[in-house]
Amino acid sequence: MDMMQTGLDPAEFADSAHKAIAACHGLDPVGCAARLAEDGLLGVLAPEEVGGLGLDLRFALPVLQAAGAGDLAFPLAETMLLARHLAGPAPAIAASLAAGEARGTIAWAGTARTELVGTVGRAPLAEGANWVLVRLAHGAALLPGSALRIAKAIGLDETMPEYSVTLSGADAACRLDAAAWSALAEEASLLRAAAILGAAETSLALAVEHVTTRRQFGKPLVANQALRHLLARQKLALEGMRGALMRATGCGDDAEGVLARRAAFLAAATHGPLIAEASIQAHGGMGFTWDIPVHRHLRRIRALEAQGEAPALREAVAAALIDAN
């Protein structure tokens, strides 16, 4: 379903997403799921047959950008992707996820053995989840959360902690083949890039507000030329991230499109942390306290960078570019 057919503009989703995500503040994951489903955000990508909107990835990006900006404590990208990619093999589960009646997540790190044993990790908010998708050597398997041993892992992001998942031969509700898993993972890269963009944008806005309103020695901090140059460089990096994401959304599914999507994520994973760190620096000693939310955005950005396996992806993209030239 394209934009001309729907009469919708992806940008129109940004305002409603910001309002819904702000309303989730203070809610537990169950409450977040219900609130986000009420506004139709969980089913943006899910087909209409399972109660979704059946829209393409362009409409999900502003929603994830709003989630990153609002430090949403809910695995929104994972839920949206599961509701979309499970619509074929497990329509009832996809419908329950899109409706906020069940919660799901994805373990992004590690590969389970075919007989569904082993340990995987980096599963955001896996505790209490009804369904967990785990990667296999040739695809993925959807497992009931009640049949898994889930433990909180050591990580940076305290708002949305990651969990390790130990499998012991649980029965899979369904499986995705290698092509389906690859498609899901490629879409996840763009959603992560959008979330990082939102977090970086908010971090920079907080820094700009701080240096323009706080005064030292009778002058606003923004009078310091070094600070102005620091924030100007971060603004340039932010717009570079935005441009890479926009270019990637206009590409097809060929090799060039895959490369553009990976480059968009790598641009976000490279510049996003630097923007957040510069924002902390602009706040001085205050930037490291829990009262200033910038460090929470940096934590989320670093978690998303790790879930996307940025170092390995950077090597793969570099190799592809060398081979192409």
Secondary structure, 3 states (H helix, E strand, C coil): CCHHHHCCCCCHHHHHHHHHHHHCCCCCHHHHHHHHHHCCCCCCCCCHHHCCCCCCHHHHHHHHHHHHHCCCCCCHHHHHHHHHHCCCCCHHHHHHHHCCCCCEEEEEEEEECCCCEEEEEEEECCCCCCEEEEEECCEEEEEEHHHCEEEECCCCCCCCCEEEEEEECCCCCEEECHHHHHHHHHHHHHHHHHHHHHHHHHHHHHHHHHHHHCEECCEEHHHCHHHHHHHHHHHHHHHHHHHHHHHHHCCCCCHHHHHHHHHHHHHHHHHHHHHHHHHHHHCHHHHHCCCCCHHHHHHHHHHHHHHCCHHHHHHHHHHHHHHHC
